[in-house]
């Protein structure tokens, strides 16, 4: 089969064959220009093309996927809307020293996940979801994570932050790779405060990450942060043809276009705090842009003063930062990667401000 690049697919070369049959599902217009949309029952086969070219491209109306299609959240076992504000505080107890010990148990699970309507992906997960649980703690606590490998592949858990090498979760140091059926315990201090990442560090590394083995670690500063409506956005993607060179689906918290179907409800004037993480593999950057508003940006969240006031940030792989804003006007507010190709392949959505 002739190999098509992602860009060729985007400009319509998908009609040449079944290299990625799901694209006809997501992007009906791009199958056989002007015919597939109608055949697929698309609600607006002629939409797109400001100049009125029927059925060609996404046009001004946003994504060209089949509108109204949703994934089976129940089968997935999670809903990205819930993942946004789902903070896993683990269990705590006070040590004799007076310090707080915070503990979690994380299980690696191999699992099929529907990442776009009709597109399933054989993921490797932490606790059956992608991204894995958002672990949240406070600066200065002692953290203990028991990791159980219930997957068919060896894995690790590698945390960003300060810790001794033997707790680094990389092959051949400390517990090293954890084979299927085995477990280990990682223990380290919650330091520094900020927005961190954890991910598997088994090789081939890009694949272990891209398969879904990542999550967010939030270490709150001792004095806390001002009250806000807080949410976690993990920008990710899926290499559904397994060529290890690109992604075919992009999302925030895994499901392409999810927040087109379910806009994120926020309150006008209330402080909104977005913990933004880029865990994309196979692309060197990702970005976040919000319409009609500006936000304070705190790179890594390790300082309490923002570094800039902007409407767009660009993040390299594993970079993350905190965005804080107050929506000024009610209504639907678009957000998306300003790498527009990613937006058109799933990384876009809306806030609903009321
Ligand atoms: Cu792994």
Boltz pocket constraint, residues with backbone or C-beta under 6 A from the ligand:
constraints:
  - pocket:
      binder: B
      contacts: [[A, 124], [A, 154], [A, 155], [A, 156], [A, 200], [A, 201], [A, 202], [A, 208], [A, 209], [A, 213]]
      max_distance: 6.0
